[in-house]
Amino acid sequence: MTRPRQHVAAMAPYALADLGGPDSRPAPSLAQNESFRPPCPGAFEAVAATMADAALYPDPDWTELRSMIASHHGIDPNGILCGSGSLELIGCLARAFSGPHRAVLAPEHAYPYFRSAAQASEARFDTAPESDCTVSADGLLEAVRPDTGCVFLANPGNPTGTRIPAGEIRRLRNNLREDILLVIDEAYGEFADHLDVPVFNMTATGNTVILRTFSKAYGLAGCRVGWGTFPSRIAVEVRKVLNPNNVSSVSQAAARAALQDIAYMRETCVQTAERRDRAARKLATLGIRCLASCTNFLLLDLETRDLARSAEARLRSEGAVLRTQGAAGLPNCLRMTIGPARELDNAICLLETWIREISP
Ligand SMILES: Cc1ncc(COP(=O)(O)O)c(C=O)c1O
């Protein structure tokens, strides 16, 4: 019988959110941190126009897209690689830079895909303690072992929603061994750009990569476009394990159109923050504590695993899907995306009803 490699057989598949509602109907989801807004209007026109050339393969080098990303962020287009979502870039970085003798280190409540990417590369996955659900540079530095090959962290974090200042990221880099690759995943970076200085120029260290995506603030999760800025030596290696022609021509067109309407993206970020903070205040009046979030989601602390499960099941029974966070070491918590107003209000109302039902 054909057998998979041992480390693959031992892996659990990466668990995406279970979107099933009552009677297995798909429910409107607040479980995947998608934007509550459709893509910008220009993206619709751009995609329609690109269909004329859909018989041809896309630009394998993402030339125009890279040039637009570079001019928007003031970085070098030559250091950019694009992925089929930032997931592809995370997987390829792990494949190229971690393995049986090069462990991956991440914060305790890290984005769970980092673990999957490490496991798929046959690398040990180590975690470092956080401080109040916030990445701790000192925690990571103390957890480094002789065979640590990569440090992956998301800033802001998912599922915590918290962030650490650029100065702390630089301190982390300055105190990590030079042979350790530091990957900073900024999937939610646009929601926090107004809070700090960018860290893109850290690629100059030669061993730091910064990733972003069009899936969140730009509302293009379905198009699967991620990108990263890489030191050239690292980009060359990652490129070898990326799928050729990985970003479709329609997706590249949608992403380019999104970059032509930065005002729309910024409006999305502002509206998201307003809705998020309003939701957090409302939840506080119900006695539910949320971590201060810099993203398009809130992490609700339900205090016990049983209460988190009970709330999740109650909401799901009415078609509202939030995500449990056991996979990120936070079994007492539920993550709620700042989704469309109707779904968000409905979820909060259902939480209010659930609290009444379980109150003695
Ligand atoms: C921290 C983080 N990184 C990466 C991703 C993957 O994003 P993409 O859609 O670009 O693959 C997500 C998606 O939720 C995320 O939360």
The ligand as a MOL file (V3000), in Angstrom:
LIG
                    3D

  0  0  0     0  0            999 V3000
M  V30 BEGIN CTAB
M  V30 COUNTS 16 16 0 0 0
M  V30 BEGIN ATOM
M  V30 1 C -2.5940 36.2260 10.8520 0
M  V30 2 C -3.0460 35.7150 9.5230 0
M  V30 3 N -2.1310 35.4480 8.5980 0
M  V30 4 C -2.4770 34.9850 7.3820 0
M  V30 5 C -3.7910 34.7550 7.0660 0
M  V30 6 C -4.1110 34.1860 5.7150 0
M  V30 7 O -4.5320 35.1510 4.8750 0
M  V30 8 P -4.6580 34.9150 3.3010 0
M  V30 9 O -6.0960 35.0080 3.0120 0
M  V30 10 O -3.8500 36.0260 2.7160 0
M  V30 11 O -4.0790 33.5830 2.9680 0
M  V30 12 C -4.7910 35.0290 7.9790 0
M  V30 13 C -6.2020 34.7770 7.6430 0
M  V30 14 O -7.0740 34.7920 8.4400 0
M  V30 15 C -4.4020 35.5100 9.2560 0
M  V30 16 O -5.3080 35.7570 10.1880 0
M  V30 END ATOM
M  V30 BEGIN BOND
M  V30 1 1 1 2
M  V30 2 1 2 3
M  V30 3 2 2 15
M  V30 4 2 3 4
M  V30 5 1 4 5
M  V30 6 1 5 6
M  V30 7 2 5 12
M  V30 8 1 6 7
M  V30 9 1 7 8
M  V30 10 2 8 9
M  V30 11 1 8 10
M  V30 12 1 8 11
M  V30 13 1 12 13
M  V30 14 1 12 15
M  V30 15 2 13 14
M  V30 16 1 15 16
M  V30 END BOND
M  V30 END CTAB
M  END
